[in-house]
């Protein structure tokens, strides 16, 4: 891995390089995506069936679009009992963690008859997109579905592309069943996003779409935002390790490569105050790359977006961490909890040498669907709040309103909204007094 001295100039160059990976920079695909969306919106099932035959080579129709109970039962038989058990354990951890995020409606009543509050309501229907083929990850199924289930969403559906034989990845089916999905549809790509956003004869319109996908799926989610809610426009995976001289270089190298293997656009960055650690991590990474099964992808990722940055001091290192705002941040320092208090921007923070990033990907419980491309500055991981709505509650007695009605009228009249002012004033005209 390349070793670079951390300066304002190198930091800016890296930030510019990372931001080029954003789906917002792939506008050449937008016209294709918009054509698919408009076709599905107007022609509904017919368009979905045509696109599935074109892209997935499967003759989809109204009779075979839904995954059957028999197909789900068969999927269990295609996985080892050990893996099914692990999926169940992971689901329990994810459910327990997200259960702590639940909120209750609240009301604040005063003696003068003022009642203010917030009503918490789950959305009615959520749609989860699950990629197919080699990009099918049962862990992502759990991470999308379980928070919605905990939130109390009435109906949760999944869309996922079928193979040419009409079958769906067995891991996807088992994870969906364990998580509590209601219906699974054999539809992928931008056409699946459009179907969930606008509804077809077979697929119901949802209120929110979550889940990862390729560039066409990402751009489709961006295009339908506003008609439905979405989780985010996810970019390539990224990891940043913040380490000092106490870190184990072998652990650091292994953790960096755990994200570099996702795809050629993934980024893996180490920021350290130790030149010796930087050198050793680079050496360990070279050894690992030669041994790992996805070495071609890993090497391309490292060549494009892999960096080891040597900072003069921890203050400069932390400042760079906050500016990069990585999806995953590992803190491998003498006192990681102290350093953590100074971190403002990160999707998820892993502290200590035994909290490696895959722990969060699969098992610990916190959600692994995280903000990417610097959006951790203003976005959060997927959580229960993504599947609820907050409604304000306001109730005033005549006594309470009488105390403030002239204030409200003054405010409304200052904005030229005399009908607003009148709506308050009429309640205190002489003819309306009781």
N, C-alpha and C positions, 0 to 999 in steps of 0.2 A: 504493500500500500504506500501511496505517496505521503511523505512527511513535509508539512508546510508550517512555517512560523506564523502564528496568529497575529495579524495586524488588521487595522481598519480596512485596508485595501483587499487583503486576502479574504476577509470576512464578507465584504461586499461582493466580490467575485463569486464566492460560493453561494451566497444567497441568490444572486442573479441566476446562477446555473440551476439551482434547485427549483426555482420558481418556473423555469421553462418546462418542467415536467407537468405542470398543472393542466387539467382537462380544458381550461379556458384558452389554452394555446393550440387547440386542435380544431380550429374553426372550419377547416376544409371538409370536415365530416358533417357539419351542421345541416347542410342542405339535404344530404341523404337521410339523416335522422328525422328532419322535419317532414320530409316526404312520407316516410314510414308512419309517423305519428298522425299526419292528416289523413292518410289512407285508412288506418285503423279506426280513426275517429268517425269517418263517414261510412266505411264499408263494414266495420266491426268484425264479426267472426270470419267473414269471407276473406278479408285481408290477412287476418291472423293465420288462417289455414294456408294461404298462399305463401306467406313469408316462411312459415315453418317447413313447408315442402322445399322452398328455395334454399334456405340456409341450413336446415337440420336434416334434410332428405327424408322426412317422415310425413306420411299422408295423414295429417291431423283432421279430425272432424268432430262434430258435436257429441258423438258417442264415445270417442276415446280420449277426449281432451283432459278428463279427470283421472288422476291416479286412483286405482281401486284399492279396497281393503286387502284383496288378495295379493296385489302387487307389493303392498307394504309388508305383509306377512312373509312374502317370498324374499324381500330385501333383508329381513332379519337372518334368514338362512344363508345369505351370501356374505354376511360378516361373521367374524369369529366371535364366540361368546365373550371372550376377553375384551374385545373392542366395544361391544355393546355395553358391557359392564362399566367400562371407562366413560363412555358417553353418558350413562346414567349418573355416575358420580359427579362428572363435570356439570351436568344439568342441576344437580342438587346444590352445588356450590354457587352457581350463577343465580339460581332462584333465591337462595338465602341472602346473598349480597344485595340483590336488587329489591328484596323485600324490605330492607332497611331504608330504602329511598321513598317508600310510600308516604303520601301526604294526606291529611284529613281536611275536609272543609272546616272553615272556622267563621264564627260570628262574634261581634263585639257590640253588646247592647249597653246603652247609657240610660240614666234615669229619666232624661227628658224625652225619651221615645226614639232616639237615634239608634238605628241598627245598621252596621256595616259588616261586610264579610266577604268571603271568597268561597265559591262553590267549586269543588274539584270533580270533574267528570271525565271518564275515559272516553276516547274516541270510539265510534261504533265499529269501524272495520279497518284493519291494517293489512297492507300487502307487503310481502317480503320477496325480494328478488334473490334467487340463488343461482350462481353460475353453474354451468355443466362441465363435462369433460374433466381435464386435469385440474381445472380451477374450482372444482366442487369441494367445499370444505364444510364438513358437518359441524365444526366448531362455530362457524359463522351463522349457521342455522340456529343454534342454541342462543347465540348472542343477540340475534334479532328478535326471535320469537318470545323468549322467556320474559324480557322486560315488558313486552306488550301484554303477555298473559298475566304477569304480576299486577300491571296497571289496571286490569279488569276489562280489557278490550273484548267486545262481544264476539267478534268473528275475526280470525286471522287466516289469511290465505297465502299460499306460496305459488310463485311462477318460476319454473326452471326448465331449461331446454331438454328435450328428449334426444336420445341417440337415434341413429337411422332405423334401429329396430323398435323404436317407441318406448324403450326402457329408460328409467331415470336412475341416476347414481344411487346405489343402495345406501350409502352413508347419509345422503341427503334425506332419503325416505325415513330411515330409522331415527335420525336426529329430530326430524320434523314430528314424528309420531311421539317420541319421548317428550318433546317440548310442548306438545298439545295443539298442533296446527289443525284447523278444521278441514281445509280442502287444499289439494295440491294440483296445479294445472301444468300441463306439459307444453309450456310456451316459454321461449327465451328471447333475448335480444331487446332492441328498442320497441319491437311490437308488443312485448309483454308489458313494458312500462306504459305504453299508450293504452293497452287494454285495461290495466288497473286504474289508470288516471281517468278514463272516460267511460269505461264499461262496454261490454259487448253482450251478445245474446247469451254467451256461456260464462263469461267472467264478470263478476260484479265490480262496480266502481268502488274504490276504497277511499279512505280519508287521508291516509299517509302511506308513502312508499319508503321502505328502507332496504338496505342490502347492497353489497358490492357488485361490480360488473366491469366489462371492458369499456373502451372509450365510447362506444355507441350507446351503451346502457347509461354511462355517466352523463353524456350529452342529452339523452332522452329525459333523464330525471331533471336536469336543468331546465329543459324546454317545458315540462309539464308543471313545474313549480308555480304555485298560484292557483292552479286548478285543484291540486292536492298539495299536501305538505310532503316534504322529503327529509331524510336525515342529513345528508350533505352530498357534495360532489367530491367523491373520494379520489385522491391521487395515488401514485405509487407508494409503497411502504417505505418507511424510514426509521432508522434507529440512530440515536446519539448517545455515546457513553462519555460521561464526565468522570475522569479518574485522576488520582494523584499517584505518588510513588509507592503507595501501599497496595495498589491493585495487582492482581495476578494477571500477567500478560496473556497467558493461555486462555483464561476465562474471557478476557476482554475480546480477544481475537475471535473466539468461538461465537460470542454474542453478536459481534458485528456481522459475521457471515450468516447468522440465523435470519437476518432480514435481506441481505444481499441475494440470497437464493430465490427470493420471490419472483423477481423478473429483472431484466436488464436496466429498468428505469429506477429500481430501488436505490436508496442512498444509505450509506453506513459511514458514520463520522465518529471519530474519537477526538475529544478535546482533553488535553492533559497538561499538567505543569511539569512533567518529568520527561526529559529528552531520552533517558534510558528506557523508560516504559514505552515511549513511542517507537523506538528502534526494535525492542523485543516483540511488541505487538505486531509490527510489520512482518517480522521474521516468522512468527507463529501463524499469521494469516496465510502466508505463502505455503507453509506446510499443510495447513488444513485444506486450502483450495485444491492442492494436488491430490487429496484423498477423497473429497466429497463427490457425490454422484452428480450434482448439478454444477460442476466446476466451470463449465463454459458460461453459464448464466451468471454465476458469482463473479467470475473474472471481468466480464463486460460491465457488470454493475459497479465493481470497484474501480475499473478504469475510468468510468464516466462520472460516478458520483460518490466515490470513496475517498475519504480524507483522514489524515491524522494531523491535527492542529496542535502545535506546541505553544502554550500560553506562558507569558512571563510570570503570572501569578493567578491565584484562584479567583480573585475579583474579576479580572479580564475574562477568565474562562466562563464564569457564571454569566457575565454580560453577554457573551457570544451565545451561550445556551439559550438565554431568553430571547435573543434576536432571531435565532434559527427556529425556535418554537417547534421542536420535533414531535412527531407522532409518539414515539417511544423514547423515554429518557432513562438511562441507567446511571445511578450515582454509585461509584466505587471509590470511595474516599475513606480517610481515617474516621470521619464522623459524618456519615451520610445524612442523618436526621438533621443535623445543624445546617448542612448545605441545602437540604430540601426546603427549608424555610425561606431561602433566598430565591427559589425558583418561582417565577411568575407564569411562564408559558411552557406547557408540555401537555400532550394528550394523556399520558400515563407515566408515572414515575416508579421506577423499580429501585429499591435501596438495598445495598449490601450484596456480597458476592454470591449469595444463594437465592437471589431473586432475579434470575435471568429472564429475559423477555418472553420466551415460550411459556413460562409459568402463567403469564397473563393471557397469552393467546388461547390456551387450552383449558385451564383447570382452576385457577385461584378463585374466580368469581366475578371480579370487576370486568366491565365490558371491554372487548378488544376492538370494537368499531370506534375508531379514534379520529380526531381531526388531523389532516395532513397538509403539506405545502404551506406551513406557517399559519394555518387557520386556528391552531391552538391558542393564538392570541385572543380569539373571540368565540370559539366553539368549544363544546364539551363532548365527552364520549356519549354514545347512545346510552340512555338511561330511562327509567320509568317516566320521567317528566316528558319524554318525547311522545308518549302515548296518552297524555291527559290534556284537558283544556281547563283553564281557569276562568270562571265567570264571576264578575263583581256583583255583590248584593248590596242594595241601598234601600233603606226604608227610614222615613222621617215622620214623626208626628207633627200635627199643626203647631204645637208648642215649640218644637225644635226648629221648624222651618221659619217660624215668625221671628226668631232671634237673628236670622241671617238673611232674610229675604231681600232687604235693601242692598246688602253687599252683592248678592248674586245679580240683581237688576243692574246695579252700577257697572259690574264687570261686563255683562252682556251688552249694555248700551255703549260701552267704550269700544266694543268690537263692531258696532253698527248692527247688531243682531237684535232688533227690537221685538221680534216675535219670541225670541228666547226670554227676554225680560218680561214680556207680557204673560208668558206661560206661568211665571212665578207670581207676578203682580195680581192677576185675576183672583188668586186665592185669598187675597186680603182686601179686595174691594168691599165696600160697605154691604153690598147686596149678597156677598158670599159669606159674611161672618155669621156664625151660629149664635 
